[in-house]
Amino acid sequence: MVEIKSDKQIEKMKRAGAILAECHKALSKKIQPGITSAELDQFVEDFLHERGAKPAQKGYMGYPFATCASVNNEVCHGLPNRKPLKNGDILTVDFVVDLDGWLADSAWSYGVGTITPESQRLMKATKKALYKGIEQAQPGNRLGDIGYAIESYAYQKGYSIVREYIGHGIGRRIHEEPEVHHVGERNSGMKLKEGMVITIEPIFTQGLPFIAMGSDGWTALTFDGSLSAQYEHTVAITREGPIILTEQA
């Protein structure tokens, strides 16, 4: 069952989203060759606690960290570690903020140092696809409209979409209904209603769309070793149109 949020509840999620966006902005200044994802994970945890929030995914289904930190061919759910990041890496940092019981979720891909033009194009296209999906998050549209907008843009730019990992409803729990797929057909699926809050979080790869699971049981990797990127926002569907609750200033 999809939980419809009131304006007051959405405002609470927006406050969590503001902390999350502020944290991503601060992270972007720390990500450089030589730093480790474990150091960045600790930075995020400390940043949230200093602002009265907490990392919602730490402990969720046994997950041990405040963030997911995925590098290059790691599609998502990478475990922070003490391996220094290298010049040219793509790092995706994904985390969920809990502020007074209300959640916000956002992932962002970052270039480490100087990245290749190919990596720049991948990241740019993935980010653009996210916003194309958000444009469709209007009352009266359907979930398939979001998926279609993202899928058609991916194919236009020559990238694959990882289908196994999808967006979702969010509120007081990380994963609520509905499921938000990043592929779809126009005018198909559940109708979007005012008060729904969802995440949209496409993952593009340079190669095939297939994945393999890492030996740690968490990390998903591209099957062919190709690079991937992901961008995610938490979005409220309102009568005025989509409101991004995790927008970075």
C-alpha positions in Angstrom: 0.0 0.0 0.0 1.3 3.4 -1.0 1.5 5.9 1.9 0.4 9.4 1.0 2.3 12.1 3.0 0.8 15.3 4.2 2.4 18.7 3.5 3.7 18.7 7.1 5.3 15.2 6.7 6.9 16.2 3.4 8.3 19.2 5.2 9.9 17.0 7.8 11.4 14.9 5.0 12.7 18.0 3.3 14.6 18.9 6.5 16.3 15.5 6.4 17.0 16.1 2.7 18.6 19.5 3.4 21.1 17.8 5.7 21.7 15.1 3.2 22.3 17.7 0.4 24.6 19.7 2.6 26.6 16.6 3.4 27.0 15.7 -0.3 28.2 19.2 -1.0 30.8 18.9 1.8 31.8 15.4 0.6 32.5 16.8 -2.9 35.3 18.9 -1.5 36.9 16.0 0.3 36.9 13.5 -2.5 40.4 13.4 -4.0 43.1 10.9 -4.9 44.5 9.3 -1.8 41.5 9.5 0.5 39.7 6.3 1.4 36.0 5.5 1.3 36.3 4.4 4.9 37.4 8.0 5.8 34.6 9.4 3.8 32.1 7.1 5.5 33.3 8.3 8.9 33.0 11.9 7.8 29.4 11.3 6.8 28.5 9.7 10.0 30.1 12.5 12.1 28.5 15.2 9.9 25.0 13.7 10.4 25.4 13.3 14.2 26.6 16.9 14.5 23.3 18.0 13.0 21.0 15.7 15.1 20.5 13.2 12.4 21.7 9.6 11.9 22.6 7.3 9.0 19.4 5.2 8.4 21.1 2.4 6.5 23.6 1.6 9.2 22.3 -1.6 10.7 19.5 -1.9 8.0 19.3 -5.6 7.1 22.7 -6.0 8.8 24.5 -3.4 6.7 27.5 -2.1 8.7 28.2 1.3 7.3 26.7 4.8 7.1 27.2 4.9 3.4 27.5 2.8 0.3 30.7 3.6 -1.6 30.9 2.1 -5.1 34.0 2.6 -7.3 34.2 2.3 -11.1 32.6 -1.1 -12.1 30.9 -1.4 -8.7 27.3 -0.7 -9.6 26.0 -0.1 -6.0 26.1 -1.2 -2.4 29.9 -1.1 -2.3 31.4 -1.4 1.2 33.6 1.5 2.4 37.2 0.3 2.8 40.8 1.6 3.4 41.9 1.4 -0.2 43.0 4.9 -1.4 41.0 6.3 -4.2 43.0 6.8 -7.5 43.0 9.7 -9.9 40.4 9.0 -12.6 38.1 6.8 -10.4 34.4 7.3 -10.4 33.0 7.1 -6.8 29.3 6.8 -6.1 28.3 7.6 -2.5 24.8 6.6 -1.5 23.2 7.2 2.0 20.0 7.8 3.8 19.4 10.4 6.5 17.1 9.9 9.4 16.0 13.1 11.1 13.4 12.6 13.8 12.1 9.5 12.2 11.7 10.9 8.7 14.1 9.8 5.9 15.7 11.2 2.7 17.9 9.2 0.3 20.3 10.4 -2.4 23.3 8.9 -4.3 25.8 10.9 -6.3 28.7 10.0 -8.5 31.9 11.9 -8.2 35.0 12.0 -10.4 38.2 11.5 -8.4 40.9 14.0 -9.5 40.9 14.2 -13.3 38.6 11.7 -15.1 38.5 10.7 -18.7 36.2 12.3 -21.2 34.4 9.0 -21.5 33.7 8.9 -17.8 32.6 12.5 -17.9 30.0 11.7 -20.6 28.7 8.7 -18.7 28.2 10.7 -15.5 26.6 13.6 -17.4 24.2 11.3 -19.2 23.2 9.5 -16.0 22.6 12.7 -14.1 20.6 14.1 -17.1 18.4 10.9 -17.1 17.6 11.4 -13.4 16.2 14.8 -14.1 14.3 13.6 -17.1 12.7 11.0 -14.9 11.9 13.7 -12.3 10.2 15.8 -14.9 7.6 13.0 -15.3 6.8 12.8 -11.5 3.6 14.7 -11.9 0.1 13.9 -10.5 -1.8 12.0 -13.1 1.2 10.6 -14.8 2.2 7.0 -14.4 5.3 5.2 -13.1 5.9 4.0 -16.6 6.3 7.6 -17.8 9.3 7.9 -15.5 10.9 4.7 -16.7 10.3 5.5 -20.3 11.9 8.9 -20.0 15.0 7.4 -18.4 15.2 4.4 -20.7 14.8 6.3 -23.9 17.5 8.8 -22.9 19.9 6.0 -22.0 19.5 4.3 -25.4 19.8 7.7 -27.2 23.2 8.2 -25.5 24.3 4.6 -26.0 24.3 3.4 -22.4 22.7 0.4 -20.6 20.5 0.6 -17.6 20.9 -1.8 -14.6 17.4 -3.1 -14.2 17.8 -5.0 -10.9 18.1 -1.9 -8.8 15.2 0.5 -8.7 13.7 3.5 -7.0 11.1 3.2 -4.3 8.7 4.9 -2.0 10.2 6.4 1.2 9.0 8.0 4.3 9.5 6.6 7.8 11.0 3.4 6.2 13.8 3.3 3.6 11.8 1.1 1.2 8.1 1.6 0.8 5.7 1.1 -2.1 5.7 1.7 -4.9 8.6 0.3 -6.9 10.0 2.8 -9.3 11.6 1.2 -12.4 14.0 3.0 -14.7 12.6 1.4 -17.8 9.0 1.4 -18.9 6.3 2.3 -21.3 4.4 5.5 -21.5 1.0 5.6 -19.7 1.7 2.3 -17.9 1.9 1.3 -14.3 0.5 3.0 -11.1 -0.9 6.5 -11.4 1.1 9.1 -9.5 -0.8 11.0 -6.8 -0.2 14.1 -4.9 1.5 13.3 -1.6 3.5 10.4 -2.9 7.3 10.5 -2.1 9.6 8.4 -4.2 13.3 8.0 -5.0 14.5 8.0 -8.6 18.0 6.5 -9.0 19.1 5.3 -12.4 22.3 3.4 -12.9 24.0 3.6 -16.3 26.8 1.4 -17.5 29.2 1.9 -20.5 28.8 -1.8 -21.4 26.2 -4.6 -20.8 23.4 -4.1 -18.3 24.1 -7.3 -16.5 25.6 -7.6 -13.0 27.5 -10.0 -10.8 27.6 -10.1 -7.0 30.8 -9.6 -5.1 32.2 -12.0 -2.6 31.2 -9.7 0.3 27.6 -10.4 -0.4 26.7 -6.7 -0.8 28.6 -5.2 -3.7 27.0 -5.4 -7.1 29.4 -5.1 -10.1 29.0 -4.8 -13.8 29.3 -8.3 -15.4 31.7 -7.1 -18.0 33.8 -4.8 -15.9 32.6 -1.6 -17.5 32.2 1.6 -15.6 29.0 2.7 -14.1 27.4 5.8 -12.6 24.4 6.6 -10.5 22.4 9.6 -9.4 19.5 9.7 -7.0 17.1 12.2 -5.5 14.1 11.9 -3.2 11.1 13.5 -4.9 7.7 14.6 -3.6 4.8 14.6 -6.0 2.8 17.8 -5.5 0.1 19.8 -7.2 2.8 22.3 -8.2 4.9 19.5 -9.7 7.8 17.5 -8.5 9.7 18.9 -5.5 13.3 17.5 -5.0 13.8 17.1 -1.3 17.5 16.3 -1.6 18.6 19.1 -4.1 22.1 20.4 -3.7 22.4 24.1 -3.6 
